[in-house]
Amino acid sequence: MEQPSAIHNTFVIERSYPVTPARVFSAFADAAQKRRWFIEGGHSTVEHYTLDFRVGGKECGRVRLGENTPLAGVACINDATYLNIVPDQRIVFAATMSLGEKCISASLGTVELLATEAGTDMIFTHQSAFFEGADGPEMRKAGWQSIFDNLEAHLSR
């Protein structure tokens, strides 16, 4: 039997933040805030970032991978479309990731925000298809965990 042309995967990441759901939601909805915790820092240079946070709106980020990465100098492009937004409760988006001109994955992401006595529980569900040349499910999950670490640091400021 031939190898499948796509690897399918679903993972869930749960985090608790000691701020209100409105504060967490704002960190996703505001372009300046999201740029800081989502795309800046790390080992890459931001070349382009836009966020149109509304149902049907687009988010696009393009970074040049740094010298300390396996793909130094390659452009990594993330394009997303927002499918469902319920203020302070839920964000659903569809996204693709490309390295250079080659699309390496397509995914559906769902962010759920639940009010608690201590602040907010966030449940992030990531469903994806990884294509040839993709980073793979384990690396993608690690990437999102790092992004949510950045969100935690942002929210604690």
KETIVEX-718269 format. One line per field, with one value per residue: residue number from 1; residue in one letter; z, x, y of N, C-alpha, C in turn. Coordinates in pm, whole numbers, plus 50000, padded with zeros to 5 digits. Layout:
// KETIVEX-718269
num <- [NUM ...]
residuo <- [A ...]
nz <- [Z ...]
nx <- [X ...]
ny <- [Y ...]
caz <- [Z ...]
cax <- [X ...]
cay <- [Y ...]
cz <- [Z ...]
cx <- [X ...]
cy <- [Y ...]
This chain:
// KETIVEX-718269
num <- [1 2 3 4 5 6 7 8 9 10 11 12 13 14 15 16 17 18 19 20 21 22 23 24 25 26 27 28 29 30 31 32 33 34 35 36 37 38 39 40 41 42 43 44 45 46 47 48 49 50 51 52 53 54 55 56 57 58 59 60 61 62 63 64 65 66 67 68 69 70 71 72 73 74 75 76 77 78 79 80 81 82 83 84 85 86 87 88 89 90 91 92 93 94 95 96 97 98 99 100 101 102 103 104 105 106 107 108 109 110 111 112 113 114 115 116 117 118 119 120 121 122 123 124 125 126 127 128 129 130 131 132 133 134 135 136 137 138 139 140 141 142 143 144 145 146 147 148 149 150 151 152 153 154 155 156 157]
residuo <- [M E Q P S A I H N T F V I E R S Y P V T P A R V F S A F A D A A Q K R R W F I E G G H S T V E H Y T L D F R V G G K E C G R V R L G E N T P L A G V A C I N D A T Y L N I V P D Q R I V F A A T M S L G E K C I S A S L G T V E L L A T E A G T D M I F T H Q S A F F E G A D G P E M R K A G W Q S I F D N L E A H L S R]
nz <- [50000 49920 50065 50250 50111 50275 50618 50882 51174 51510 51787 52128 52331 52655 52861 53147 53237 53444 53406 53279 53045 52852 52843 52746 52499 52379 52337 52123 51932 51886 51667 51717 51972 51921 51726 51879 52067 51909 51666 51675 51800 51903 51665 51417 51155 51126 50834 50732 50853 50900 51030 51016 51205 51203 51117 50825 50781 50727 50827 50799 50812 50761 50796 50802 50834 51091 51133 51317 51271 51119 50856 50762 50646 50480 50373 50579 50562 50699 50649 50734 50772 50932 51062 51253 51518 51848 52069 52346 52392 52178 51899 51568 51311 50977 50833 50637 50599 50456 50319 50166 49843 49873 49993 50305 50495 50602 50816 51084 51343 51675 51931 52256 52519 52859 53137 53467 53827 53883 53658 53330 53145 52869 52581 52319 52007 51749 51426 51155 50826 50709 50462 50215 50315 50541 50883 51066 51306 51580 51600 51529 51736 51949 51863 51886 52163 52252 52147 52303 52549 52508 52490 52754 52891 52777 52871 53140 53173]
nx <- [50084 50052 50210 50019 49917 49885 49918 49704 49592 49492 49506 49483 49520 49527 49494 49522 49448 49508 49324 49038 48797 48739 48974 49161 49043 49066 49341 49366 49209 49301 49521 49783 49845 49827 50023 50255 50262 50213 50361 50604 50946 51147 51330 51310 51249 51006 50838 50598 50274 49930 49602 49265 49022 48741 48442 48502 48718 49073 49395 49736 50065 50408 50723 51079 51284 51521 51886 51951 51784 51651 51576 51701 51667 51450 51122 50838 50499 50191 49854 49528 49174 48896 48631 48427 48325 48268 48231 48450 48422 48458 48668 48710 48911 49038 49339 49642 49978 50282 50602 50830 50714 50562 50285 50250 50072 49727 49478 49233 49146 49029 48949 48846 48703 48659 48497 48622 48648 48907 48987 49035 48980 49132 49068 49219 49176 49325 49307 49439 49587 49883 50122 50363 50693 50621 50626 50516 50298 50396 50592 50435 50247 50423 50507 50268 50233 50449 50374 50146 50269 50397 50167 50075 50281 50247 49988 50041 50165]
ny <- [49882 50224 50516 50756 51074 51284 51373 51339 51508 51575 51787 51900 52181 52299 52579 52793 53120 53401 53615 53797 53647 53844 53993 53804 53747 53998 54006 53837 53967 54229 54383 54493 54390 54110 54072 54111 53889 53667 53656 53798 53807 53527 53328 53450 53692 53936 54002 54084 54158 54135 54188 54131 54122 53973 53794 53623 53781 53828 53704 53753 53648 53685 53557 53560 53292 53244 53236 53038 52826 52523 52579 52815 53146 53096 53188 53187 53154 53233 53209 53299 53262 53395 53215 53192 53390 53456 53699 53712 53442 53245 53159 53073 52953 52902 52789 52813 52702 52795 52723 52913 52901 52676 52509 52366 52277 52257 52382 52374 52579 52612 52826 52828 53007 53001 53125 53136 53112 53186 53320 53266 52974 52836 52653 52505 52371 52199 52099 51925 51887 51766 51820 51702 51777 51911 52035 51863 51692 51683 51885 52103 52114 52169 52420 52572 52549 52701 52949 52998 53016 53260 53419 53398 53532 53785 53851 53876 54115]
caz <- [50000 49913 50177 50227 50066 50383 50754 50954 51317 51598 51924 52214 52432 52754 52944 53237 53248 53558 53359 53229 52904 52768 52828 52657 52368 52327 52291 51990 51842 51860 51581 51780 52077 51867 51660 51982 52128 51813 51553 51701 51889 51853 51577 51285 51131 51071 50710 50703 50940 50897 51099 50997 51298 51186 51039 50686 50779 50703 50900 50722 50871 50684 50866 50742 50938 51135 51111 51411 51240 51014 50723 50769 50529 50406 50416 50633 50547 50759 50605 50804 50753 51050 51025 51356 51632 51952 52159 52480 52408 52077 51774 51480 51190 50886 50801 50565 50623 50341 50324 50030 49765 49889 50105 50378 50581 50613 50949 51145 51483 51756 52062 52342 52642 52962 53260 53591 53942 53878 53535 53205 53090 52724 52517 52178 51931 51620 51336 51041 50725 50681 50330 50199 50357 50659 51011 51133 51421 51707 51594 51526 51872 52026 51821 51950 52307 52268 52121 52420 52653 52478 52529 52900 52928 52734 52960 53275 53176]
cax <- [50000 50129 50201 49920 49975 49868 49910 49599 49619 49418 49556 49417 49605 49447 49570 49446 49506 49446 49259 48903 48787 48744 49116 49222 48984 49127 49477 49350 49135 49374 49635 49910 49871 49850 50154 50360 50276 50192 50454 50734 51036 51198 51446 51266 51228 50873 50841 50464 50168 49802 49493 49130 48955 48596 48405 48540 48842 49197 49517 49850 50196 50522 50850 51199 51339 51653 52007 51957 51674 51686 51545 51747 51647 51327 51002 50727 50379 50067 49733 49410 49044 48812 48504 48327 48374 48172 48313 48485 48389 48505 48727 48737 48978 49101 49469 49743 50117 50368 50745 50852 50590 50503 50192 50287 49963 49598 49426 49118 49176 48919 48986 48729 48736 48561 48518 48637 48671 49046 49012 48989 49035 49133 49081 49255 49172 49392 49286 49520 49642 50021 50162 50507 50779 50564 50695 50458 50212 50465 50653 50330 50195 50525 50501 50152 50259 50538 50293 50061 50359 50410 50040 50073 50371 50180 49875 50087 50223]
cay <- [50000 50348 50609 50861 51200 51382 51320 51409 51509 51666 51796 51997 52245 52370 52674 52879 53253 53470 53737 53770 53608 53963 54030 53705 53770 54120 53974 53776 54055 54353 54352 54526 54291 53976 54071 54098 53757 53559 53646 53860 53735 53400 53324 53489 53835 53962 54080 54134 54108 54206 54120 54185 54030 53968 53675 53645 53858 53753 53731 53706 53673 53633 53573 53500 53206 53288 53156 52925 52735 52428 52633 52954 53230 53063 53260 53107 53235 53183 53279 53248 53324 53375 53152 53209 53467 53492 53779 53664 53301 53147 53203 52959 52999 52806 52846 52738 52741 52770 52752 52962 52895 52543 52491 52244 52229 52327 52348 52440 52605 52661 52877 52844 53078 52969 53203 53061 53200 53231 53395 53207 52850 52837 52522 52524 52246 52218 51986 51962 51797 51804 51774 51675 51886 51977 52019 51748 51719 51707 52017 52205 52127 52240 52559 52636 52560 52816 53069 53023 53067 53403 53483 53406 53642 53910 53879 53906 54250]
cz <- [50000 50039 50147 50188 50169 50516 50828 51104 51386 51733 51995 52313 52525 52839 53034 53251 53359 53521 53303 53086 52810 52742 52735 52514 52301 52274 52155 51889 51801 51785 51648 51890 52017 51797 51763 52032 52026 51712 51579 51795 51825 51759 51434 51277 51067 50947 50682 50806 50926 50968 51075 51077 51292 51109 50891 50672 50768 50799 50817 50793 50786 50764 50785 50854 50964 51111 51200 51389 51128 50872 50717 50636 50450 50462 50463 50632 50611 50712 50674 50764 50875 51008 51124 51472 51723 52057 52299 52501 52309 51955 51693 51352 51107 50840 50713 50607 50501 50377 50182 49958 49785 50013 50174 50471 50567 50745 50984 51292 51554 51893 52141 52473 52743 53088 53380 53705 53939 53753 53414 53179 52939 52675 52369 52111 51791 51539 51207 50947 50692 50548 50327 50239 50482 50783 51091 51261 51550 51709 51595 51664 51960 51991 51886 52100 52335 52246 52242 52544 52634 52517 52680 52949 52892 52832 53100 53286 53225]
cx <- [50089 50111 50094 49988 49959 49864 49806 49624 49526 49487 49480 49519 49513 49538 49473 49521 49434 49389 49122 48904 48794 48889 49188 49173 49047 49267 49475 49296 49212 49504 49769 49945 49907 49985 50264 50374 50270 50306 50592 50818 51085 51316 51410 51250 51091 50889 50706 50367 50044 49698 49364 49039 48803 48565 48427 48669 48964 49306 49632 49978 50303 50648 50961 51267 51485 51765 52014 51844 51715 51666 51582 51726 51520 51211 50897 50604 50261 49953 49614 49288 48960 48673 48392 48391 48256 48251 48326 48458 48458 48561 48757 48800 49027 49232 49551 49880 50198 50512 50785 50719 50514 50414 50224 50176 49840 49537 49301 49153 49054 48972 48857 48775 48624 48594 48526 48653 48811 49078 48950 49058 49022 49152 49104 49258 49226 49375 49359 49549 49781 50061 50313 50587 50731 50647 50640 50385 50287 50527 50547 50271 50295 50526 50386 50171 50349 50462 50205 50143 50379 50284 50034 50162 50310 50068 49920 50150 50123]
cy <- [50125 50432 50714 50991 51311 51308 51404 51399 51607 51667 51907 52050 52322 52457 52748 53010 53329 53608 53698 53718 53729 54005 53933 53728 53892 54095 53906 53877 54181 54323 54381 54427 54156 53967 54045 53954 53643 53544 53706 53775 53607 53418 53364 53641 53853 54050 54146 54076 54196 54120 54197 54091 54048 53841 53708 53724 53768 53796 53674 53745 53609 53663 53507 53422 53242 53189 53033 52825 52639 52482 52781 53026 53204 53144 53159 53197 53163 53270 53216 53328 53292 53329 53178 53284 53497 53568 53717 53516 53208 53219 53077 53015 52880 52869 52752 52790 52702 52800 52789 52962 52763 52536 52359 52193 52316 52285 52426 52456 52661 52700 52895 52905 53056 53047 53109 53161 53260 53313 53327 53075 52860 52694 52549 52388 52276 52089 52020 51847 51850 51740 51750 51799 51958 51951 51902 51782 51753 51847 52127 52225 52202 52389 52633 52649 52680 52947 53100 53058 53218 53479 53500 53521 53777 53948 53917 54045 54350]
